Amino acid sequence: MGYELLTTKAQVTGYRFLRRRVHHGLVLGDIRMIHDPIARRSKAVAMSTVAAAIGVAGSGAVAVFAPDPQPGDNQIVRSPAGHYYARIDQQYHLTQNLSSAKLIAGAQATVGKIGNTALRNLPRGVPVGIPGAPDRLDKVAASAEFAVCHTAAGTELPQVNQGDDVAPWRRVLNAVRLPRLREHSLAGAGAVDSGAVVDAGMGSGGDAAARGGQSAGGKDAAVAGFRRRALDGAGAFGVLQRDVQVAAERVIVTMDPVTVPLGEDEALLAVVDGRWWLVRDGSRVLLPPENSPLGVALRELLGVSADTPVWRPPAAVLNTIPERAPFGFDPQGVVLRAGHAKYFVVGEKHQRLTVFQAELLDAAGVPTVTVVRSQPITPIEDPSLVVLPEHRLQVVSPAQSDVCVTGRGASVGRRVPVVDAGVELPGSSVATHFQAGFPEGIVVDTTTGYFVIGQTGARYMVADRATVEVLDPPSILQGPWPIIRLLPQGQPFSREAALRPAEGFYQLAP
């Protein structure tokens, strides 16, 4: 067993001393070690490192809790008050909104922050920008649709309580059931009293009138039936408050309204500028003149009289509904009866008629010829010889609801009662109100051009696709021009318009 060699403290101290002496000799060229500047330098480095760390931490705290950033190379800066400044040449101009600043600075512009101290020393020019344009553009679902809803003056809309007392699970249940809700017959519906509780449960309970309601017939029953159907679709499950009367005519441009589409056997009778239209299946058809044989027959078989409810929208609202070929037939044709089937024949062409179409042609005075079944009909079938309703239609009343026309699907229906009409629009636009489905603004492609629509309801025409890319919207929504054009027009969305001095800041000399 060998012996362990122990190192003493004196040996370790001597070793360290010799190392320091060699270090001094190599660095300073002096091994006497009268002074020790290397130790002082090490202590100075450590103290400097600690001081630098404290300074960096303090600067970071100031940057977080009391920032005062510089504009740097940013073409757009945002002040602590939320105002945007766009750099034009060597000056920064206060802009009305971020969209105007982007139009001025271009697609590659960067947005930074600026502190109050730097802002006071900033060279600034006159305020510029497009008034009312949105600060930022929002993302909307591709399935979102614009719609226009018309309410006649004097219409009484039921106000529904949808407060906290309405269970959330019932709202969800109604949202799922909404596409299946349709009431084919409104006859015999009970009128709903003010303050009655609406029961929209599944099964027969959902079809019953509100408890405590009074029975009513005719027009009141139809109104009550639609009211109940609308409440079911809205998911109210709440209290039907007193009616609120609309004092003036309203044209509301909105997004994704909850509507009850017209049924297959329902139609609206519209009158605009003395012309009568039948609105159904998402389209409108011009009725023949009242004094024509077909016009008399149509009105008689549809039950149109002086008491028939008529929808009287502005012409621009009616034009949002696609127009189909007017009702009519070839005056040279005759009706052939072959057994139980009837055909309209013109020369070598024929079209098979429904029972209702045959009644209309008979009432219009078209001659009918009976032929034996073995006799061949004309060889060419042409379904365009007769443009008439295929079955009897029920003319519904536009009262007690908004009549809405949705965008892409061109669906016409009655809106679930909503008292709040949204933002009131100024000017001479057809639309009187706008209900935005977004917080700031969106870009809409109408196939005829691009538009920016703000939450205030103004539509700003964008010059071209390149300008749209400068705005860098998160999404572009497809929208129908006939509905978008109802909104008031704002200034064009272009760099030239954004560079114009903003109005309203200064009073011009007379």
C-alpha positions in Angstrom: 0.0 0.0 0.0 1.5 3.3 -1.1 1.6 6.5 0.8 -0.8 9.4 -0.2 1.0 12.7 -0.9 -1.0 15.5 0.7 -0.8 19.0 -0.6 -0.6 21.6 2.1 -2.3 25.0 2.1 1.1 26.7 2.0 1.9 24.8 -1.2 -1.3 25.8 -2.9 -0.8 29.5 -1.9 2.7 29.4 -3.2 1.6 27.9 -6.5 -1.0 30.6 -6.9 1.6 33.3 -6.1 4.0 31.9 -8.7 1.2 31.8 -11.3 0.4 35.5 -10.6 4.1 36.4 -10.7 4.5 34.7 -14.1 1.4 36.5 -15.3 2.8 39.8 -14.2 6.1 39.0 -15.9 4.4 38.2 -19.2 2.0 41.1 -19.2 3.9 43.9 -17.5 7.5 42.7 -17.9 8.1 43.1 -14.1 8.0 40.2 -11.6 8.6 42.3 -8.5 4.9 42.7 -7.9 5.2 45.9 -6.0 1.7 46.8 -7.3 -1.1 44.5 -8.6 -2.9 46.4 -11.5 -4.2 43.2 -13.0 -6.4 42.6 -9.9 -7.7 46.1 -10.1 -8.6 45.5 -13.8 -10.5 42.3 -13.0 -12.5 44.1 -10.3 -13.2 47.0 -12.7 -14.5 44.6 -15.4 -16.8 42.9 -12.9 -18.2 46.2 -11.6 -18.6 47.5 -15.2 -20.5 44.3 -16.1 -22.9 44.7 -13.1 -23.4 48.4 -13.9 -24.2 47.7 -17.6 -26.7 45.0 -16.6 -28.4 47.4 -14.3 -28.5 50.1 -17.0 -29.9 47.7 -19.6 -32.6 46.5 -17.2 -33.5 50.1 -16.4 -33.7 51.1 -20.0 -35.9 48.1 -20.7 -38.2 49.1 -17.8 -38.4 52.7 -19.2 -39.1 51.3 -22.7 -42.0 49.2 -21.3 -43.5 51.6 -18.8 -42.7 55.0 -20.3 -41.8 54.4 -24.0 -40.7 57.3 -26.2 -39.9 55.6 -29.5 -38.4 57.4 -32.5 -39.9 57.3 -36.0 -36.8 55.7 -37.6 -37.3 54.6 -41.2 -41.1 53.9 -40.8 -43.2 55.6 -43.5 -46.2 55.5 -41.1 -46.1 56.2 -37.4 -48.7 56.0 -34.7 -48.8 58.5 -31.9 -49.6 57.6 -28.3 -53.0 59.2 -28.8 -53.7 56.8 -31.7 -53.3 59.2 -34.6 -51.5 58.1 -37.7 -48.9 60.2 -39.6 -47.7 59.4 -43.1 -44.3 60.6 -44.4 -44.4 62.6 -47.6 -40.9 63.7 -48.7 -39.4 64.9 -45.5 -42.6 65.8 -43.6 -45.1 63.8 -41.6 -48.8 64.5 -42.3 -51.6 63.7 -39.9 -54.0 61.3 -41.7 -57.6 60.7 -41.1 -57.1 57.0 -40.7 -54.7 54.1 -41.3 -56.2 53.2 -44.7 -55.4 56.7 -46.0 -51.9 56.4 -44.6 -51.4 53.1 -46.5 -52.6 54.6 -49.7 -50.1 57.4 -49.4 -47.1 55.4 -48.3 -47.6 52.4 -50.6 -47.7 48.6 -50.3 -44.2 48.3 -48.7 -44.9 50.8 -46.0 -44.1 49.9 -42.4 -46.0 51.1 -39.4 -44.1 52.1 -36.3 -44.7 54.1 -33.1 -43.5 57.5 -32.1 -43.3 59.1 -28.7 -44.6 62.5 -27.6 -41.0 63.9 -27.3 -40.2 62.9 -30.9 -43.6 64.0 -32.1 -43.0 67.5 -30.8 -39.8 67.8 -32.9 -41.2 66.1 -36.0 -41.5 68.2 -39.2 -45.2 68.1 -40.0 -47.4 69.1 -43.0 -51.1 69.8 -43.5 -53.6 67.1 -42.5 -54.6 64.8 -45.3 -56.7 61.7 -45.8 -60.1 60.3 -46.8 -62.7 61.2 -44.2 -64.6 58.4 -42.6 -62.5 55.6 -44.1 -61.9 52.6 -41.7 -58.7 52.4 -39.8 -58.4 48.7 -40.5 -60.1 46.0 -42.6 -61.8 43.0 -41.1 -62.0 39.4 -42.1 -65.5 38.1 -42.9 -66.7 34.6 -43.7 -66.9 33.8 -47.4 -70.5 32.7 -46.9 -71.6 36.1 -45.6 -74.2 37.8 -47.7 -75.5 41.3 -48.1 -79.3 41.9 -48.0 -81.7 44.8 -48.2 -84.8 45.0 -46.0 -87.7 47.3 -46.6 -90.2 48.4 -44.0 -93.2 50.5 -45.0 -94.1 53.5 -42.9 -96.6 52.6 -40.1 -95.5 49.0 -39.9 -95.8 47.6 -36.4 -92.9 45.4 -35.5 -93.2 43.1 -32.4 -90.4 43.8 -29.9 -89.0 40.5 -28.5 -87.3 40.2 -25.1 -84.1 38.2 -25.7 -82.4 39.1 -22.4 -80.6 37.0 -19.9 -83.7 35.1 -18.9 -83.6 33.3 -22.3 -81.7 30.1 -21.8 -78.6 29.8 -24.1 -79.3 26.2 -25.0 -82.7 27.2 -26.3 -81.1 29.8 -28.5 -78.8 27.1 -29.9 -81.7 24.7 -30.4 -83.6 27.3 -32.4 -80.6 28.2 -34.5 -80.4 24.5 -35.5 -84.2 24.3 -36.2 -84.4 27.5 -38.2 -83.9 26.0 -41.7 -86.8 23.5 -41.0 -89.3 26.1 -39.8 -92.0 26.7 -42.3 -95.7 27.1 -41.8 -97.6 26.3 -44.9 -100.9 27.6 -43.6 -101.5 30.5 -41.4 -105.3 30.1 -41.2 -106.7 29.8 -37.7 -103.6 31.2 -35.9 -104.3 32.9 -32.6 -103.4 36.5 -32.1 -100.6 37.1 -29.6 -101.5 39.4 -26.7 -99.0 42.0 -25.4 -96.8 40.3 -22.8 -97.8 36.7 -23.8 -95.1 34.0 -23.3 -94.1 32.4 -26.6 -93.7 28.6 -26.5 -91.6 27.4 -29.5 -91.1 23.8 -28.3 -90.7 20.9 -30.6 -93.9 19.2 -31.7 -97.4 20.5 -31.4 -96.4 22.9 -28.6 -94.4 24.9 -31.1 -97.5 25.3 -33.4 -99.8 26.4 -30.7 -100.6 30.1 -30.2 -99.2 31.9 -27.2 -100.9 31.1 -24.0 -103.4 33.7 -23.0 -103.8 35.0 -26.6 -107.2 35.9 -28.1 -108.4 34.1 -31.2 -108.6 36.2 -34.4 -109.5 35.5 -38.0 -108.6 36.7 -41.4 -105.7 39.2 -41.6 -105.0 39.2 -37.8 -104.7 35.4 -37.8 -102.2 35.5 -40.6 -100.2 38.2 -38.9 -100.2 36.3 -35.6 -99.1 33.1 -37.4 -96.2 34.8 -39.1 -95.3 36.4 -35.8 -95.1 33.1 -34.1 -93.1 31.5 -36.9 -90.7 34.4 -36.9 -90.2 34.2 -33.2 -89.6 30.4 -33.5 -86.9 31.1 -36.1 -85.3 33.8 -34.1 -84.9 31.6 -31.1 -86.7 34.1 -28.8 -88.3 31.7 -26.3 -89.0 34.9 -24.5 -91.7 37.5 -24.0 -93.4 39.3 -26.9 -93.4 42.9 -25.8 -95.7 45.7 -27.1 -95.5 46.5 -30.8 -93.2 49.3 -32.0 -94.5 51.3 -34.9 -92.1 52.4 -37.6 -92.7 56.1 -38.1 -91.0 56.5 -41.5 -90.2 54.2 -44.4 -86.9 52.3 -43.8 -84.5 50.7 -46.3 -81.9 48.8 -44.3 -78.8 47.3 -45.9 -77.6 44.5 -43.6 -75.6 41.3 -43.5 -76.9 37.8 -42.9 -80.4 38.7 -41.6 -82.6 36.0 -40.2 -85.4 35.6 -42.7 -88.3 33.3 -43.4 -88.2 32.8 -47.2 -91.5 32.8 -49.2 -93.0 29.4 -49.6 -93.4 27.7 -53.0 -97.0 28.7 -53.1 -96.5 32.2 -51.7 -95.9 35.5 -53.6 -95.7 39.2 -53.0 -97.6 41.7 -55.1 -95.5 44.8 -55.7 -96.4 48.1 -57.3 -93.7 50.5 -58.4 -94.3 53.5 -60.7 -97.7 52.2 -61.7 -96.4 48.8 -62.8 -97.5 45.6 -61.1 -95.0 42.8 -60.3 -95.4 39.3 -58.9 -92.4 38.5 -56.6 -91.7 34.8 -56.0 -88.9 32.2 -56.2 -86.3 34.9 -55.7 -87.4 36.8 -58.9 -90.0 39.2 -60.1 -92.3 39.0 -63.1 -94.2 41.9 -64.7 -97.9 41.4 -64.7 -99.9 42.2 -67.9 -101.9 45.4 -67.9 -105.1 45.4 -65.9 -107.3 45.9 -68.9 -105.8 43.1 -71.0 -107.6 39.7 -71.1 -104.6 37.9 -69.5 -104.2 40.6 -66.9 -107.8 40.3 -65.9 -107.6 36.5 -65.8 -104.4 36.5 -63.7 -105.7 39.0 -61.1 -109.0 37.1 -60.9 -107.5 33.6 -60.4 -104.9 35.0 -57.9 -107.6 36.6 -55.9 -106.2 40.2 -56.4 -108.7 42.8 -55.4 -108.8 46.3 -53.9 -108.2 44.8 -50.4 -105.2 42.7 -51.4 -102.1 43.8 -49.5 -99.5 45.4 -51.8 -95.8 45.9 -51.3 -94.6 49.4 -52.4 -90.8 49.5 -52.2 -88.6 52.1 -53.8 -87.7 51.2 -57.4 -84.0 50.7 -56.5 -85.0 48.1 -53.9 -87.3 46.2 -56.4 -84.4 46.2 -58.9 -82.3 44.1 -56.5 -84.6 41.2 -57.4 -83.7 39.5 -60.7 -86.3 40.0 -63.4 -87.7 37.2 -65.4 -89.6 37.2 -68.7 -93.1 38.8 -68.2 -96.2 36.7 -68.2 -97.7 36.0 -71.6 -98.3 33.6 -74.4 -98.3 33.6 -78.2 -101.7 35.0 -79.4 -101.6 32.7 -82.4 -101.7 29.6 -80.2 -104.6 27.3 -79.2 -105.2 24.8 -76.4 -105.5 21.2 -77.4 -107.4 18.8 -75.0 -106.3 15.2 -75.4 -108.0 13.2 -72.7 -107.0 14.6 -69.3 -103.9 16.4 -70.8 -103.9 19.9 -72.3 -101.3 21.4 -74.6 -100.7 24.9 -76.0 -99.9 24.6 -79.7 -98.4 27.1 -82.0 -97.5 25.8 -85.5 -95.2 22.8 -85.1 -94.4 23.5 -81.4 -96.3 22.5 -78.3 -96.1 22.9 -74.5 -97.9 20.8 -72.0 -100.0 22.9 -69.6 -100.7 22.5 -65.9 -104.3 22.7 -64.7 -103.8 26.2 -63.4 -102.2 27.4 -66.7 -105.1 25.9 -68.7 -107.5 27.8 -66.4 -105.7 31.0 -67.0 -105.6 30.6 -70.8 -109.3 29.7 -70.8 -110.1 32.7 -68.7 -108.0 34.8 -71.1 -110.2 33.7 -74.1 -107.8 31.3 -75.8 -109.8 28.8 -77.8 -109.7 25.1 -76.8 -109.9 22.2 -79.3 -110.6 18.6 -78.3 -108.7 16.0 -80.2 -108.8 12.2 -79.9 -105.9 10.6 -77.9 -104.6 8.7 -81.0 -104.1 11.9 -82.9 -100.3 12.9 -82.6 -99.4 16.2 -81.1 -96.9 18.5 -82.9 -93.4 17.0 -82.9 -91.4 19.9 -81.3 -91.8 20.6 -77.5 -91.0 24.2 -76.5 -91.4 25.1 -72.8 -91.2 28.8 -73.5 -94.5 29.1 -75.4 -96.4 29.9 -72.2 -94.9 32.0 -69.4 -97.5 31.6 -66.6 -97.5 30.4 -63.0 -97.7 26.6 -62.9 -99.9 26.5 -59.8 -102.2 28.8 -57.8 -100.3 31.3 -55.6 -101.2 32.9 -52.3 -100.5 36.6 -52.1 -99.1 37.3 -48.7 -99.1 40.6 -46.8 -95.9 42.6 -46.3 -97.2 44.0 -43.1 -95.8 43.2 -39.7 -92.4 42.5 -41.0 -89.5 43.6 -43.1 -89.4 42.3 -46.7 -85.8 41.3 -47.3 -83.9 40.5 -50.5 -80.6 38.6 -50.0 -77.6 38.9 -52.3 -76.2 36.0 -54.2 -79.2 33.6 -53.8 -81.7 36.4 -54.7 -83.9 35.0 -52.0 -87.0 37.0 -51.0 -88.5 36.6 -47.6 -89.8 38.2 -44.5 -87.4 39.1 -41.7 -87.6 38.0 -38.1 -88.8 41.1 -36.3 -86.0 43.4 -35.3 -86.6 46.9 -33.9 -83.0 48.2 -34.0 -82.4 49.4 -37.6 -78.7 50.1 -37.2 -76.8 53.2 -38.2 -78.9 56.0 -39.7 -77.5 57.1 -43.1 -77.4 60.7 -44.2 -77.7 62.2 -47.6 -79.9 61.2 -50.6 -79.0 57.5 -50.8 -81.8 55.0 -51.2 -80.8 53.1 -48.0 -81.8 54.9 -44.8 -80.0 52.5 -42.3 -77.0 50.2 -42.3 -76.4 47.2 -40.0 -72.7 46.3 -40.2 -71.7 42.7 -39.5 -68.1 43.8 -38.8 -66.3 46.2 -36.4 -64.4 48.4 -38.8 -64.6 47.8 -42.6 -64.4 45.3 -45.4 -63.5 45.1 -49.1 -66.3 43.9 -51.4 -65.9 42.7 -55.0 -69.1 43.4 -57.0 -67.6 42.0 -60.3 -68.1 45.6 -61.6 -65.5 47.0 -59.2 -64.0 46.9 -55.7 -65.5 48.9 -52.8 -64.5 49.5 -49.2 -67.5 49.6 -46.9 -67.1 51.1 -43.4 -69.2 50.5 -40.4 -70.9 53.9 -41.0 -72.4 52.5 -44.2 -70.5 54.6 -46.8 -69.1 52.8 -49.8 -65.7 53.9 -51.2 -64.9 52.9 -54.7 -61.4 51.4 -55.0 -59.5 52.4 -58.2 -58.1 49.0 -59.1 -56.8 45.7 -57.9 -53.4 47.1 -57.2 -54.9 49.6 -54.8 -56.7 46.7 -53.0 -53.4 45.0 -52.6 -52.0 48.1 -51.0 -54.7 48.0 -48.4 -53.8 44.3 -47.7 -57.3 43.2 -46.6 -57.5 39.8 -44.8 -60.4 38.8 -47.0 -62.5 40.0 -50.0 -66.3 39.4 -49.9 -68.3 38.9 -53.0 -71.3 41.3 -52.9 -74.2 42.2 -55.3 -73.9 45.6 -56.9 -77.7 46.2 -56.9 -77.6 46.1 -53.1 -74.2 47.8 -52.6 -75.3 50.8 -54.8 -78.1 51.6 -52.3 -75.5 52.8 -49.8 -74.2 56.5 -49.8 -71.1 57.1 -51.8 -67.9 58.2 -50.2 -64.8 59.6 -51.7 -62.8 57.4 -54.2 -60.2 55.2 -52.5 -57.0 56.3 -54.3 -53.7 57.8 -53.5 -54.7 61.1 -55.1 -57.8 61.3 -52.9 -55.7 60.5 -49.8 -53.2 63.2 -50.6 -55.8 65.9 -50.7 -55.8 68.2 -47.6 -58.5 67.1 -45.2 -61.6 69.2 -45.0 -62.9 70.6 -41.7 -59.6 71.4 -40.0 -59.3 75.0 -41.0 -61.9 77.8 -41.7 -61.2 79.3 -45.1 -61.2 83.0 -45.6 -64.3 84.4 -47.3 
